[in-house]
Amino acid sequence: QVQLQESGPGLVKPSQTLSLTCTVSGGSISSGGYYWSWIRQHPGKGLEWIGYIYYSGSTYYNPSLKSRVTISVDTSKNQFSLKLSSVTAADTAVYYCARINTMFDAFDIWGQGTMVTVSS
Amino acid sequence: QSVLTQPPSASGTPGQRVTISCSGSSSNIGSNYVYWYQQLPGTAPKLLIYRNNQRPSGVPDRFSGSKSGTSASLAISGLRSEDEADYYCAAWDDSLSGNWVFGGGTKLTVL
């Protein structure tokens, strides 16, 4: 059973870079047919897709966040990561990593989420 | 402001059938599949419906999805207390260079 687990600082200062890692267990991140994604949820609000990466390293980002987002993959560690630069209070949210399964073309497995607060 | 529009709340009594609507446009629902996710309190979303009306293994057939034009609906029959959750619709949007978009969510209360 594939599981995802987010990790990273829960508090980031304004203008700094938010960095999170998602560790994949129970399966290989290099398995074809899956894209690895980040999604966030502002407090009490809906979901916002951030971007995804394939194990080969190809990426696709939400156009509204593209200028500040970098998603990378480390197949040797079975992990993928998110960097969001120049953060503001508006980036305070629960950040989820999730798997896109091309059998469903949907986010079929999610991490538990990690709360990131942007504050000085 | 979410790209897909859902009612903020819905309610029903145990055993009842409830529907949740999701309205979009030609660039998302009108030309792509619709997906539904269930988020129980304090947990991550869970895939409920994919490609408009397909259920992943393990999802009860009490849950069903449909799509017509630029709108979609999630129906829950035989409502149970454990169905109390937030429900989100999602679709790929072809505008700009493409983007996954979600509804604002509907909080379902089982009375």
Chai-1 contact restraints between the chains, C-beta under 6 A:
chainA,res_idxA,chainB,res_idxB,connection_type,confidence,min_distance_angstrom,max_distance_angstrom,comment,restraint_id
A,G46,B,S2,contact,1.0,0.0,6.0,A-B,restraint_1
A,G46,B,F102,contact,1.0,0.0,6.0,A-B,restraint_2
A,G46,B,G104,contact,1.0,0.0,6.0,A-B,restraint_3
A,G46,B,G105,contact,1.0,0.0,6.0,A-B,restraint_4
A,L47,B,Y88,contact,1.0,0.0,6.0,A-B,restraint_5
A,L47,B,F102,contact,1.0,0.0,6.0,A-B,restraint_6
A,W49,B,W100,contact,1.0,0.0,6.0,A-B,restraint_7
A,N62,B,N99,contact,1.0,0.0,6.0,A-B,restraint_8
A,P63,B,L96,contact,1.0,0.0,6.0,A-B,restraint_9
A,P63,B,S97,contact,1.0,0.0,6.0,A-B,restraint_10
A,P63,B,N99,contact,1.0,0.0,6.0,A-B,restraint_11
A,Y96,B,A44,contact,1.0,0.0,6.0,A-B,restraint_12
A,F104,B,Y50,contact,1.0,0.0,6.0,A-B,restraint_13
A,A106,B,Y35,contact,1.0,0.0,6.0,A-B,restraint_14
A,A106,B,L47,contact,1.0,0.0,6.0,A-B,restraint_15
A,A106,B,Y50,contact,1.0,0.0,6.0,A-B,restraint_16
A,D108,B,L47,contact,1.0,0.0,6.0,A-B,restraint_17
A,W110,B,A44,contact,1.0,0.0,6.0,A-B,restraint_18
A,W110,B,P45,contact,1.0,0.0,6.0,A-B,restraint_19
A,Q112,B,A44,contact,1.0,0.0,6.0,A-B,restraint_20
A,G113,B,A44,contact,1.0,0.0,6.0,A-B,restraint_21
